[in-house]
Amino acid sequence: MGGMGIFRVKEDGLNLGSITETLNRHGAQSVMVQKFLPEIAHGDKRVLVIGGKPVPFSLARIPQGSEVRGNLAVGGLGVAQALSKRDLEIAEALGPVLAARGLLLAGVDVIGDYVTEINVTSPTCFQEIFDQTGFDVAAMFIDALEQALTA
């Protein structure tokens, strides 16, 4: 969702009640809570999994200035990088599960060593990875799609 509705609440909990009331509309809407991971300073990495296999590059979306969100839609800097050992481990573990569930394309978001989200509705970053590395993510997707259609 482009970072919409993400708040950082510090240990003092200042405004936590108001934030919770606003987000959950007095109990009518679910709210997701996540521990703050200081590794966000190095980026919220989008690891793409296509046809159960990881794309060899992720896009680290790095927060800029005083912002804690790395989403490109809020001004995060997108830096393509080879998958780390941990990124690869995560993608290889999740890939077969995602494929078995019929998910040809998923974006696994990783901060530090932790999966924070599996995005199946808008797993973006194809273009940024291609522009910075030359790896043709779209071609990998089309190949996986053709293979799925002929299987």
TIVEX-851344 format. One line per 4 residues: number of its first residue (from 1); their letters; for each residue x, y, z of N, C-alpha, C, O, CB. Coordinates in nm, 3 decimals. Each point is the difference from the previous one (the first is absolute). Glycine has a CB too. Layout:
NUM) a) X/Y/Z/X/Y/Z/X/Y/Z/X/Y/Z/X/Y/Z; ...
END
This chain:
1) mggm) 0.082/-0.120/0.000/-0.082/0.120/0.000/0.086/0.125/0.000/-0.047/0.108/0.038/-0.132/-0.233/0.082; 0.304/0.113/-0.163/0.085/0.118/-0.012/0.036/0.065/0.132/0.035/0.117/0.004/-0.139/-0.082/-0.222; 0.096/-0.111/0.327/0.036/0.055/0.130/-0.114/0.070/0.072/0.019/0.055/0.109/0.207/-0.032/-0.197; -0.344/-0.023/0.027/-0.114/0.069/0.060/-0.039/-0.065/0.133/-0.008/-0.123/0.010/-0.074/0.188/-0.240
5) gifr) 0.059/0.016/0.331/-0.047/-0.049/0.129/0.108/-0.060/0.088/-0.032/-0.070/0.096/-0.180/0.031/-0.206; 0.338/0.063/0.078/0.109/-0.050/0.084/0.041/0.110/0.097/0.027/0.113/-0.040/0.054/-0.270/-0.143; -0.079/0.121/0.310/0.041/0.092/0.105/0.110/-0.064/0.082/0.002/-0.122/0.017/-0.232/0.225/-0.010; 0.322/-0.023/0.043/0.098/-0.050/0.095/-0.037/0.056/0.137/-0.008/0.121/0.019/0.191/-0.137/-0.197
9) vked) -0.205/-0.075/0.271/-0.032/0.038/0.137/0.121/-0.036/0.085/0.043/-0.115/0.003/-0.296/0.080/-0.036; 0.308/0.133/0.101/0.118/-0.023/0.083/-0.040/-0.056/0.136/-0.118/-0.012/0.032/0.240/0.198/-0.152; -0.021/-0.218/0.201/-0.024/-0.066/0.129/-0.094/0.077/0.090/-0.070/-0.061/0.082/0.294/-0.036/-0.102; -0.229/0.230/0.009/-0.088/0.078/0.087/-0.147/-0.017/-0.036/-0.088/0.039/0.077/0.272/0.125/-0.048
13) glnl) -0.212/-0.223/-0.146/-0.137/-0.027/-0.041/-0.084/0.124/-0.026/-0.122/-0.009/-0.010/0.139/-0.196/0.138; 0.048/0.319/-0.139/-0.071/0.125/-0.022/-0.091/-0.011/-0.123/0.047/-0.038/-0.107/0.143/0.166/0.214; -0.314/-0.095/-0.092/-0.101/-0.003/-0.107/-0.044/-0.139/-0.043/-0.075/-0.013/-0.096/0.171/0.225/0.020; -0.051/-0.317/0.145/-0.036/-0.136/-0.040/-0.152/-0.021/0.001/-0.055/-0.059/-0.093/0.274/-0.022/0.185
17) gsit) -0.286/0.130/0.010/-0.145/-0.016/0.006/-0.070/0.066/-0.117/-0.089/-0.059/-0.061/0.105/0.050/0.308; 0.024/0.130/-0.278/-0.062/0.074/-0.110/0.030/-0.067/-0.134/-0.087/-0.009/-0.086/0.107/0.220/0.218; 0.102/-0.256/-0.149/0.037/-0.068/-0.125/-0.083/-0.126/-0.017/-0.054/-0.026/-0.107/0.290/0.117/0.122; -0.247/-0.171/0.092/-0.076/-0.125/-0.006/-0.147/0.027/-0.030/-0.060/-0.068/-0.084/0.220/-0.036/0.247
21) etln) -0.219/0.202/-0.096/-0.141/0.034/-0.026/-0.021/0.042/-0.145/-0.099/-0.038/-0.063/0.073/0.108/0.302; 0.118/0.009/-0.290/-0.012/0.048/-0.138/0.013/-0.115/-0.099/-0.079/-0.010/-0.094/0.172/0.231/0.165; 0.005/-0.307/-0.050/0.023/-0.109/-0.094/-0.108/-0.107/0.006/-0.043/-0.050/-0.104/0.285/0.094/0.125; -0.286/-0.080/0.099/-0.097/-0.109/0.006/-0.145/0.047/0.004/-0.092/-0.081/0.016/0.264/-0.051/0.100
25) rhga) -0.191/0.261/-0.131/-0.136/0.058/-0.008/-0.087/-0.051/0.115/-0.112/-0.048/-0.019/0.132/0.065/-0.231; 0.037/-0.005/0.369/-0.069/-0.042/0.123/-0.040/-0.147/-0.005/-0.111/-0.035/0.041/0.028/0.269/-0.013; 0.171/-0.319/-0.079/-0.023/-0.145/-0.001/-0.059/-0.056/-0.127/-0.018/-0.121/-0.011/-0.011/0.142/0.248; -0.002/0.063/-0.334/-0.063/-0.047/-0.124/0.100/-0.051/-0.103/-0.039/-0.066/-0.096/-0.144/0.228/0.139
29) qsvm) 0.309/-0.132/-0.026/0.103/-0.035/-0.098/0.117/-0.068/0.071/0.035/0.038/0.112/-0.103/0.157/-0.261; 0.128/-0.294/0.085/0.117/-0.067/0.057/0.123/0.089/-0.012/0.009/0.084/-0.089/-0.107/-0.308/0.031; 0.190/0.205/0.150/0.126/0.074/0.001/0.113/-0.101/0.010/-0.008/-0.095/0.077/-0.100/0.300/0.030; 0.214/-0.185/-0.183/0.117/-0.085/0.008/0.110/0.077/0.073/0.023/0.118/-0.028/-0.085/-0.240/-0.187
33) vqkf) 0.127/0.056/0.308/0.106/0.062/0.078/0.128/-0.079/-0.023/-0.002/-0.123/-0.003/-0.163/0.208/0.178; 0.274/-0.013/-0.190/0.130/-0.063/-0.023/0.104/0.070/0.086/-0.001/0.122/0.014/-0.063/-0.186/-0.251; 0.151/-0.014/0.294/0.111/0.057/0.077/0.085/0.085/-0.094/0.024/-0.037/-0.115/-0.022/-0.160/0.276; 0.044/0.312/-0.111/0.088/0.084/-0.081/0.134/-0.070/-0.017/0.062/-0.042/0.098/-0.178/0.253/-0.015
37) lpei) 0.160/-0.223/-0.205/0.129/-0.063/-0.031/0.097/0.107/-0.046/-0.016/0.055/-0.109/-0.097/-0.274/0.045; 0.214/0.251/0.146/0.094/0.106/-0.037/0.074/-0.027/-0.130/0.056/0.092/-0.060/-0.031/-0.045/0.301; -0.024/-0.173/-0.285/0.065/-0.034/-0.127/-0.068/0.065/-0.120/0.050/-0.006/-0.112/0.020/-0.209/0.215; -0.186/0.277/-0.079/-0.069/0.072/-0.107/0.092/0.107/-0.058/-0.016/0.038/-0.116/-0.207/-0.080/0.226
41) ahgd) 0.318/0.090/-0.034/0.095/0.101/-0.049/0.076/-0.050/-0.122/0.048/0.079/-0.081/-0.025/0.010/0.315; -0.013/-0.223/-0.248/0.068/-0.060/-0.115/-0.099/-0.042/-0.109/0.039/-0.052/-0.104/0.143/-0.027/0.257; -0.309/0.102/-0.126/-0.101/-0.026/-0.102/-0.098/-0.110/0.035/0.031/-0.095/0.072/0.133/0.171/-0.233; -0.282/-0.059/0.106/-0.106/-0.101/0.000/0.016/-0.067/-0.136/-0.040/0.057/-0.102/-0.124/0.074/0.261
45) krvl) 0.221/-0.251/-0.161/0.034/-0.065/-0.126/-0.121/-0.073/-0.058/-0.068/-0.076/0.070/0.305/0.051/0.007; -0.264/0.049/-0.203/-0.102/-0.074/-0.073/0.072/-0.113/-0.072/0.076/0.023/-0.094/-0.229/0.182/0.065; 0.128/-0.327/0.074/0.056/-0.120/-0.060/-0.111/-0.063/-0.083/-0.101/-0.044/0.055/0.269/0.006/0.136; -0.150/0.034/-0.321/-0.101/-0.056/-0.088/0.018/-0.150/-0.016/0.112/-0.049/-0.015/-0.126/0.268/-0.107
49) vigg) -0.097/-0.291/0.126/-0.001/-0.144/-0.022/-0.093/-0.025/-0.117/-0.118/0.034/0.004/0.166/-0.089/0.242; 0.006/-0.007/-0.351/-0.075/-0.025/-0.123/0.003/-0.149/-0.031/0.107/-0.059/-0.012/-0.051/0.290/-0.077; -0.173/-0.290/0.077/-0.006/-0.143/-0.027/0.071/-0.083/0.105/0.056/-0.105/-0.031/-0.069/0.158/-0.209; 0.012/-0.005/0.363/0.065/-0.071/0.111/0.148/0.025/0.013/0.064/-0.053/0.091/-0.234/-0.116/-0.119
53) kpvp) 0.226/0.249/-0.061/0.145/0.025/0.001/0.030/0.148/0.024/-0.070/0.088/-0.050/0.103/-0.282/-0.108; 0.072/0.220/0.236/0.033/0.141/0.028/0.065/0.070/-0.118/0.082/-0.059/-0.071/-0.056/-0.003/0.309; -0.063/0.187/-0.257/0.074/0.088/-0.091/0.133/0.026/0.072/-0.001/0.025/0.121/-0.212/0.086/-0.226; 0.327/-0.115/0.035/0.129/0.012/0.069/0.032/0.138/0.059/0.102/0.016/0.067/-0.027/-0.191/-0.220
57) fsla) -0.160/0.274/0.128/0.021/0.134/0.054/-0.125/0.045/0.074/-0.113/-0.033/-0.038/0.273/0.087/-0.150; -0.139/0.022/0.294/-0.112/0.064/0.071/0.010/0.149/-0.023/0.100/0.050/-0.050/-0.109/-0.233/0.226; -0.096/0.253/-0.139/0.006/0.146/0.001/-0.014/0.044/0.144/-0.107/-0.013/0.061/0.009/0.032/-0.297; 0.207/0.034/0.291/-0.005/0.056/0.136/-0.060/0.139/-0.011/0.050/0.086/-0.072/0.153/-0.221/0.149
61) ripq) -0.312/0.156/-0.005/-0.067/0.129/0.000/0.040/0.069/0.130/-0.048/-0.034/0.109/-0.150/-0.051/-0.252; 0.286/0.182/0.129/0.068/0.060/0.115/-0.065/0.132/0.038/-0.013/0.090/-0.083/0.228/-0.202/0.015; -0.257/0.124/0.196/-0.060/0.126/0.044/0.098/0.116/-0.015/0.122/-0.016/0.013/-0.266/-0.111/0.149; 0.089/0.245/-0.189/0.082/0.119/-0.018/-0.035/0.104/0.108/-0.115/0.010/0.042/0.130/-0.054/-0.292
65) gsev) 0.084/0.119/0.292/-0.021/0.107/0.096/-0.053/-0.053/0.132/0.053/-0.097/0.054/-0.096/0.252/-0.242; -0.060/-0.092/0.241/-0.057/-0.039/0.129/-0.111/-0.105/-0.015/-0.063/-0.037/0.099/0.120/0.265/-0.012; -0.080/-0.274/-0.207/-0.107/-0.097/-0.028/0.043/-0.140/0.047/0.116/-0.037/-0.017/-0.193/0.176/-0.181; -0.016/-0.216/0.255/0.029/-0.139/0.038/-0.052/-0.098/-0.104/0.034/-0.118/0.004/-0.043/0.183/0.236
69) rgnl) -0.073/-0.017/-0.334/-0.052/-0.086/-0.107/0.094/0.006/-0.120/0.046/0.107/-0.040/-0.285/-0.070/0.120; 0.265/-0.153/-0.136/0.087/-0.006/-0.117/-0.075/-0.007/-0.132/0.063/-0.002/-0.106/0.103/-0.109/0.250; -0.296/0.107/-0.140/-0.080/-0.015/-0.122/0.038/0.106/-0.103/0.018/0.117/0.034/-0.206/-0.214/0.102; 0.198/0.056/-0.261/0.034/0.093/-0.107/-0.106/0.110/-0.011/0.032/0.113/-0.035/0.087/-0.298/-0.087
73) avgg) -0.243/0.151/0.150/-0.110/0.097/-0.011/0.012/0.115/0.100/-0.061/0.105/-0.019/-0.084/-0.290/-0.061; 0.224/0.166/0.185/0.018/0.108/0.098/0.143/0.054/-0.002/0.046/0.063/0.095/-0.223/-0.168/0.048; 0.247/0.079/-0.253/0.133/0.058/-0.018/0.117/-0.088/0.037/0.114/0.047/0.004/-0.222/0.163/0.038; 0.083/-0.338/-0.016/0.110/-0.093/0.028/0.091/-0.014/-0.122/-0.045/0.013/-0.114/-0.100/-0.137/0.277
77) lgva) 0.272/0.099/-0.138/0.099/-0.020/-0.106/0.006/-0.148/-0.034/0.025/-0.081/0.089/0.109/0.283/-0.013; -0.157/-0.238/-0.201/0.004/-0.140/-0.043/0.139/-0.038/-0.048/0.051/0.057/-0.097/-0.292/-0.044/0.036; 0.301/-0.111/0.128/0.134/-0.045/-0.037/-0.005/-0.151/-0.025/-0.025/-0.078/0.092/0.135/0.264/0.044; -0.085/-0.225/-0.261/0.003/-0.142/-0.034/0.129/-0.061/0.051/0.107/0.061/-0.008/-0.250/-0.021/-0.197
81) qals) 0.130/-0.161/0.259/0.118/-0.069/0.054/-0.020/-0.150/-0.011/-0.112/-0.050/0.002/0.158/0.241/0.156; 0.066/-0.261/-0.169/-0.006/-0.146/-0.003/-0.061/-0.050/0.130/0.018/0.062/0.105/0.184/-0.073/-0.257; -0.274/-0.099/0.145/-0.059/-0.056/0.121/0.109/-0.038/0.098/0.103/-0.055/-0.038/-0.300/-0.029/-0.094; 0.175/0.115/0.258/0.092/-0.044/0.105/-0.023/-0.149/0.025/-0.096/-0.058/-0.050/0.099/0.290/0.158
85) krdl) 0.085/-0.292/-0.033/-0.015/-0.141/0.034/-0.135/-0.023/0.068/-0.070/-0.097/-0.031/0.321/0.072/0.055; -0.288/0.114/0.069/-0.126/-0.014/0.072/-0.121/0.023/-0.092/-0.099/-0.072/0.010/0.216/0.148/0.200; -0.109/0.024/-0.299/-0.108/0.024/-0.095/-0.025/-0.125/-0.084/-0.114/-0.040/-0.022/0.172/0.286/0.014; 0.050/-0.306/-0.039/-0.010/-0.120/-0.084/-0.060/-0.116/0.080/-0.084/-0.074/-0.051/0.283/0.151/-0.083
89) eiae) -0.156/-0.091/0.257/-0.054/-0.105/0.087/-0.151/0.016/0.018/-0.075/-0.097/-0.010/0.296/0.085/0.130; -0.264/0.134/-0.095/-0.143/0.028/0.017/-0.076/-0.030/-0.130/-0.102/-0.068/0.002/0.157/0.245/0.169; -0.005/-0.126/-0.282/-0.069/-0.017/-0.129/-0.006/-0.147/-0.041/-0.102/-0.045/-0.054/0.177/0.274/-0.014; 0.031/-0.302/0.092/0.000/-0.142/-0.036/-0.093/-0.082/0.089/-0.054/-0.101/-0.044/0.288/0.127/-0.037
93) algp) -0.252/0.017/0.205/-0.093/-0.069/0.090/-0.144/0.031/-0.037/-0.085/-0.089/0.001/0.256/0.097/0.183; -0.200/0.118/-0.216/-0.137/0.040/-0.031/-0.042/-0.033/-0.143/-0.118/-0.024/-0.025/0.145/0.204/0.192; 0.067/-0.182/-0.260/-0.031/-0.020/-0.141/-0.089/-0.119/-0.029/-0.104/0.016/-0.063/0.318/0.088/0.015; -0.177/-0.224/0.092/-0.084/-0.116/-0.028/-0.139/0.009/0.064/-0.098/-0.048/-0.058/0.306/-0.086/0.043
97) vlaa) -0.218/0.195/0.133/-0.129/0.016/0.067/-0.089/0.095/-0.079/-0.118/-0.027/-0.021/0.227/-0.016/0.245; -0.052/0.153/-0.268/-0.076/0.097/-0.079/-0.046/-0.063/-0.132/-0.115/0.016/-0.040/0.246/0.173/0.144; -0.040/-0.260/-0.170/-0.035/-0.064/-0.127/-0.110/-0.105/0.019/-0.092/-0.010/-0.081/0.327/0.049/-0.001; -0.224/-0.118/0.189/-0.101/-0.103/0.028/-0.138/0.062/0.024/-0.102/-0.066/-0.020/0.281/-0.079/0.117
101) rgll) -0.181/0.269/-0.054/-0.127/0.069/0.024/-0.048/0.075/-0.124/-0.098/0.075/0.005/0.161/-0.052/0.235; 0.007/-0.044/-0.352/-0.041/0.061/-0.125/0.045/0.143/-0.019/-0.050/0.070/-0.088/-0.142/-0.218/0.097; 0.287/0.193/0.071/0.050/0.136/-0.011/0.124/0.002/-0.090/0.109/-0.037/0.042/-0.199/0.093/0.189; 0.070/-0.014/-0.353/0.108/0.005/-0.097/0.098/0.113/0.032/0.119/-0.011/-0.031/-0.273/-0.085/-0.141
105) lagv) 0.104/0.203/0.232/0.082/0.117/0.029/-0.033/0.052/0.139/-0.116/0.021/0.034/0.126/0.038/-0.278; 0.094/-0.040/0.324/-0.018/0.058/0.134/0.119/0.087/0.032/0.112/-0.025/-0.045/-0.250/-0.174/0.120; 0.113/0.301/0.004/0.106/0.086/0.050/0.014/-0.022/0.149/-0.091/0.029/0.077/0.048/0.143/-0.257; 0.158/-0.225/0.220/0.026/-0.026/0.142/0.080/0.117/0.053/0.111/0.027/-0.046/-0.114/-0.281/0.013
109) dvig) -0.054/0.324/0.130/0.069/0.116/0.057/0.081/-0.045/0.120/-0.050/-0.069/0.089/-0.132/0.226/-0.169; 0.309/-0.115/0.082/0.094/-0.043/0.104/0.068/0.124/0.057/0.054/0.083/-0.073/-0.017/-0.307/-0.041; -0.040/0.235/0.245/0.077/0.103/0.070/0.098/-0.075/0.089/-0.040/-0.080/0.085/-0.150/0.253/-0.090; 0.319/-0.148/-0.015/0.101/-0.075/0.074/-0.011/-0.147/-0.036/0.015/-0.036/-0.117/-0.020/0.202/0.306
113) dyvt) -0.020/-0.249/-0.090/-0.014/-0.144/-0.022/-0.144/-0.048/0.006/-0.026/-0.120/0.004/0.252/0.093/0.093; -0.321/0.121/-0.097/-0.140/-0.034/0.026/-0.093/0.028/-0.116/0.009/0.105/-0.064/0.036/-0.060/0.300; -0.135/-0.140/-0.264/-0.107/0.022/-0.095/-0.103/0.089/0.068/-0.046/-0.031/0.110/0.084/-0.194/-0.228; -0.074/0.334/0.054/-0.100/0.090/0.058/-0.133/-0.005/-0.076/-0.103/0.038/0.054/0.289/0.109/0.023
117) einv) -0.182/-0.193/-0.200/-0.123/-0.003/-0.080/0.024/-0.089/-0.122/0.111/-0.006/-0.052/-0.179/0.239/0.131; -0.037/-0.300/-0.123/0.002/-0.069/-0.129/-0.108/0.067/-0.083/-0.119/-0.011/0.029/0.203/-0.213/0.069; -0.041/0.292/-0.202/-0.090/0.080/-0.082/-0.037/-0.078/-0.126/0.087/-0.035/-0.081/0.016/0.249/0.170; -0.231/-0.242/-0.104/-0.046/-0.076/-0.117/-0.090/0.082/-0.090/-0.039/-0.046/-0.107/0.056/-0.161/0.242
121) tspt) -0.050/0.329/-0.094/-0.090/0.081/-0.082/0.073/0.102/-0.086/-0.049/0.037/-0.107/-0.123/-0.069/0.280; 0.287/0.079/-0.128/0.075/0.097/-0.081/0.150/-0.011/0.026/0.063/0.094/0.048/-0.261/0.061/-0.043; 0.255/-0.271/-0.038/0.143/-0.019/0.023/0.085/0.071/-0.106/0.039/-0.059/-0.100/-0.090/-0.162/0.209; 0.077/0.346/-0.084/0.069/0.086/-0.096/0.151/-0.012/0.011/0.052/-0.082/0.075/-0.245/0.239/-0.066
125) cfqe) 0.263/-0.075/-0.084/0.146/0.017/-0.001/0.069/-0.065/-0.119/0.123/-0.001/-0.005/-0.135/0.011/0.251; -0.063/-0.064/-0.341/0.059/-0.058/-0.120/0.090/0.102/-0.070/0.117/-0.027/-0.029/-0.318/-0.123/0.002; 0.144/0.268/0.001/0.070/0.101/-0.080/0.126/0.050/0.069/0.104/0.014/-0.063/-0.322/0.053/-0.035; 0.209/-0.041/0.227/0.116/0.052/0.074/0.115/-0.101/0.001/0.116/0.037/-0.015/-0.270/0.100/0.157
129) ifdq) 0.121/-0.265/-0.124/0.103/-0.104/-0.002/0.062/-0.009/-0.138/0.122/-0.008/-0.014/-0.242/-0.120/0.194; 0.036/0.130/-0.284/0.053/-0.006/-0.137/0.089/0.121/-0.030/0.110/-0.016/-0.052/-0.314/-0.111/-0.019; 0.156/0.246/0.104/0.076/0.122/-0.029/0.137/0.000/0.067/0.098/0.048/-0.058/-0.313/0.075/0.034; 0.224/-0.175/0.145/0.125/0.007/0.076/0.092/-0.120/-0.019/0.120/0.011/0.022/-0.243/0.124/0.142
133) tgfd) 0.067/-0.250/-0.204/0.085/-0.121/-0.009/0.004/-0.060/-0.140/0.093/-0.074/-0.033/-0.146/0.030/0.270; -0.047/0.075/-0.318/-0.011/-0.063/-0.131/-0.071/-0.134/0.004/-0.025/-0.060/-0.104/0.234/0.176/0.041; -0.243/-0.165/0.183/-0.071/-0.127/0.010/-0.145/0.022/-0.041/-0.068/0.087/0.055/0.221/-0.168/0.131; -0.200/0.003/-0.283/-0.133/0.018/-0.057/-0.105/-0.078/0.080/-0.032/-0.115/-0.033/0.136/0.149/-0.194
137) vaam) -0.155/0.029/0.331/-0.100/-0.062/0.086/-0.126/-0.033/-0.080/-0.059/-0.106/0.019/0.150/0.231/0.181; -0.132/-0.035/-0.287/-0.120/-0.023/-0.080/0.014/-0.124/-0.087/-0.095/-0.077/-0.014/0.052/0.324/0.013; 0.161/-0.268/-0.057/0.022/-0.119/-0.082/-0.009/-0.127/0.086/-0.054/-0.101/-0.044/0.201/0.236/-0.112; -0.093/-0.130/0.278/-0.009/-0.115/0.091/-0.146/-0.029/0.031/-0.041/-0.116/0.006/0.267/0.172/0.094
141) fida) -0.305/0.050/-0.081/-0.142/-0.017/0.028/-0.073/-0.061/-0.119/-0.079/-0.093/0.017/0.089/0.289/0.139; 0.016/-0.145/-0.276/-0.065/-0.053/-0.121/0.038/-0.146/-0.022/-0.085/-0.082/-0.036/0.085/0.311/-0.067; 0.127/-0.263/0.125/0.043/-0.140/-0.013/-0.075/-0.089/0.099/-0.046/-0.109/-0.037/0.274/0.186/-0.037; -0.242/-0.031/0.199/-0.072/-0.079/0.101/-0.148/-0.011/-0.036/-0.061/-0.105/0.020/0.225/0.179/0.156
145) leqa) -0.220/0.032/-0.229/-0.140/-0.001/-0.041/-0.023/-0.099/-0.115/-0.095/-0.077/0.002/0.073/0.318/0.070; 0.111/-0.237/-0.172/-0.011/-0.094/-0.112/0.014/-0.144/0.047/-0.072/-0.088/-0.045/0.164/0.263/-0.110; 0.001/-0.197/0.247/0.021/-0.135/0.053/-0.124/-0.046/0.077/-0.040/-0.116/-0.012/0.289/0.159/0.028; -0.310/0.046/0.061/-0.120/-0.036/0.077/-0.118/-0.030/-0.094/-0.081/-0.088/0.029/0.161/0.232/0.162
149) lta) -0.088/-0.072/-0.302/-0.110/-0.021/-0.094/0.014/-0.131/-0.079/-0.100/-0.057/-0.043/0.077/0.305/0.027; 0.145/-0.294/-0.002/0.022/-0.123/-0.077/0.011/-0.123/0.089/0.008/-0.112/-0.050/0.107/0.248/-0.124; -0.113/-0.115/0.304/0.014/-0.115/0.093/-0.131/-0.071/0.020/-0.006/-0.098/0.075/0.191/0.215/0.041
END
